Amino acid sequence: MPIDLRAEAARYYDLNPNVFDDIPFYIDRLPSPEARVLELGCGTGRVSIPLAQACAYLHGLDLSEAMLDLCREKIAKAGLGPERIAVEHGDITDYKLGMRFDLIIAPFRVIQNLETDAQLAGLFRCIQEHLTPTGRCILNVFLPNRPREELLKVWGTDEENLAWEIEQEGERMTCHDVRRRLVEDPLVLYPELIYRRWRGDNLLEEVALPIPMRCFYPDEFLDLIRSAGFTITGSWGGYAGEPYGRGKELIVEFEQ
């Protein structure tokens, strides 16, 4: 089994105060209360559990057992049985579940962790194999905040940038990112997230999480989905309905 890169950082995931409120958006996209949903990269269940409470059944996949352990704890606390939600260890580029779904989602930029064209091809192949004939899929990525050539020049730095800071139970939690490396073609950023836990000025714990983030610009993201053989049925620039290409996100809904 591959090393779980999120094993040490998983317990910090839900502390991030900057996660946008995308849950109402996904609930609104349910075709009916009887819908069956597949969530790719379900993580700790931030989206999974409220969505499972609004649909007939949700199935989640994630590569991190540590994240899944936290998700299962939340499922138990929510009182949801296996007839409503199930989560399992799995690779979102290569899985066979033996069932099809009315809605497939990959919230909070999950697919940007796929660095290669081969991984993306596997993702789309599996989506095709698991969508019902009338089913739809929603994928999202961030909109790069600079044109490509400018981003290549200014992104890399050895300096730490504070992403967030919170107080919890007499301790202080911080998250910084460091942006030392990128690859130009395809454009993949490699930030490292550094989580620290403090009591006063005393550092109690430090955990580093390196992650890949493949970048897509608006037309490029649409072309990627169309080239995989899908028909686009909706696009947005954010979860409040911002126009595509004019918000912080690129959100695309499509069907077979």
PyMOL commands that set and color helices and strands:
alter all, ss='L'
color gray80, all
select helices_A, chain A and resi 10-15+23-28+48-52+65-78+110-113+117-130+148-154+218-227
alter helices_A, ss='H'
color red, helices_A
select strands_A, chain A and resi 36-40+57-62+85-89+101-106+131-142+157-168+171-183+188-199+202-210+213-214+231-236+249-255
alter strands_A, ss='S'
color yellow, strands_A
deselect
rebuild
show_as cartoon
